[in-house]
């Protein structure tokens, strides 16, 4: 009973994350179909994905300065309500340009919500419980990855993509209500901006983060290396559908089943992490994930049929759950919570730039050369990064993994 009481607020937060994440998957699929139906152009759909890192670039220069100075819970509620409002109105847009503008605004709110929620989670969850909480958070995200498309499919049968999009608006309203039930973790002095956020203040905040990074080079290096993992995954994932359908000659339904297997891999990995949270050290989690995630991509890259492709997908997502849990715990335990919003925002700019650059390079080279060749080269480069990560985090002289 005491354990249930202790986990009441974390479980409440997980339920809010779950509702919001499920709605986001339904919204994403429905929006893709609406734009494709409106234009008949795959390029028009791809613009929706390009708007995500562009929104990150536009916000992360300054958003951390606000996040660290505002009440995190209230800001999360506000951002949920803003997104709910704009998503509710989205089906009434009859112009592609207006849809792009609307989606861009929604993406801006989402890019601010991410680091804000990370700071709030770090404050809410005790250090001893973070590893298990992060594993359960991965489980929630991966469950939405599987359930979202299924629910969207049912909604398309009984309604339309427009109904599915407005369901996400409802999900965000529910998420806001759940967050409202969570405790306010900041004192009155912390709930108001103590100084006007100006360009000079933002510049000073960047200098502060860069100074912290220089003084804590190992923590910064691990963070940048994990950014590299995210960048490689995004670039390879951008070729995934083309590889599966054009190289492996899989049908759309077979590819959909392949994606479901990936979801099962991350669910099993997340549950394993949750069960073994007290036995697995953070650096072991990161190291295992950094090696076996690219190994899964290599299996997929060399696969000749659905069976081996499935093994590759399961391996990479199972391992990814370990890397995610380990890295999030490492990040929460080593970056001071009072600068966490600015830290993630500053390095978020670097991540967005690298994602745009590497994804663009992967796309161009896949047009010039065989997709399998590019996928194999990218997977081997990813594996090399995994070995570098292990060399860094298995340094026994570092005491930041306990």
C-alpha positions, 0 to 999 in steps of 0.5 A, a space after each residue: 500500500 505504501 508503494 502505491 501511495 509513493 507512486 501515486 503522482 508518478 503513475 498519474 504523470 504516466 497516465 497523462 503522458 500515455 493519453 497525450 502520446 496515444 492521441 499524438 499517434 492518431 493525429 499524426 496518421 490522420 493528418 498524413 492522410 488528410 494532406 495526401 488526400 488533399 494534394 495526392 503528393 507524398 512530398 506534401 506529406 514529407 513537409 509535415 515531418 520537416 516542420 518538426 525540426 524547423 520548429 525545434 530550431 525556431 524555439 530552442 534558441 530562447 525557450 530554455 530561458 523561459 522554461 527554467 524561470 516559469 512554473 513547469 506544471 502551469 506551463 505544461 497545462 498551458 501548452 496542452 491547452 494551446 495544442 488542443 485548441 489549434 488541433 481542434 480547429 485544424 480540420 476546418 482548414 481548407 488551405 494547405 498553406 494554412 494547415 502547414 502554419 497551424 501544424 508549425 504552431 502546434 510543433 512549436 508548442 510541442 517542442 517547448 513541452 518536451 524539455 518542460 516535462 523533462 524538468 518537471 519529471 526530474 523534480 517529481 521522481 525521486 532519484 532512486 525511482 527514476 530508472 524504473 519510471 523512465 522504463 515505464 515511460 518508454 513502455 507507455 510511448 511504445 504502447 502508443 506506437 502500437 495502439 495509436 495506428 490501430 485506433 486510428 484505423 477503427 476511427 477511419 472506418 466508423 468516422 473520418 480522419 477529421 474525427 480522429 484529429 479532434 480526438 487528439 484534441 480531446 486527449 490533450 484536454 484530458 492530459 491537461 486535467 491530469 497535470 492539474 491534479 499533480 503537485 505544484 513543485 515550485 515555490 512562489 518565488 520560482 513561479 514568476 519570471 524574476 527578470 525580464 527575458 531579453 536577448 541579453 538574458 538569453 545570451 547570458 543563459 547560453 554562456 552559462 550552459 557553455 560554461 557548465 559544459 566546459 566544467 562537466 566535459 564527460 556529462 556533455 560528451 555523453 549527451 552529445 554522443 546520444 544526440 548522435 545516436 538519435 541523428 543516425 536513427 532518424 536518418 536511417 528511419 527516413 529510408 526505412 519504408 523505401 527499403 522495406 517496400 522497394 528492396 525487400 518488396 514487402 507489401 504495405 500490410 507486411 511493412 505495417 506488421 514489421 512496424 508492430 514487431 518493432 513496437 513489441 520489441 520496445 515494449 518487452 525491452 521497457 518491461 525488462 528494464 522496469 523489472 531489473 531497474 535495481 540491478 542494471 547500472 546506468 552505463 551498462 544500459 547505455 552501452 548495451 543499447 548503443 551497441 545492439 541498436 545499430 546491430 539491429 539496423 545491420 541485420 535489417 540492412 542485410 536482410 533478404 526476407 521478412 523473417 530477418 527484417 523482423 529479427 532486425 527490427 525487434 533487436 534494434 527496438 529492444 536494445 533502444 529501450 535500454 539506451 533510452 532508459 539509461 540515458 534519461 536516467 543519466 541526464 536527470 541525475 547529472 544535469 542540475 534541474 535549475 538549468 535543465 530546460 536551457 541545457 536541453 534547449 541549447 543542445 536541441 538546436 545542435 540536434 535539430 541541425 544535425 537531423 536536417 543535415 544527415 537526413 538530407 544527405 541520406 535522402 540525396 545519396 539514396 537517390 544516387 546509389 542503391 538504398 541497401 548500400 547506403 543503409 549498410 554504410 549508415 548502419 556500420 557508421 552507427 555501430 562505430 559510434 556505438 563502440 565510441 559510446 562504450 569507450 566513453 561510458 565504461 571509464 571506471 574513473 567516472 562516478 556519474 553513473 551511480 
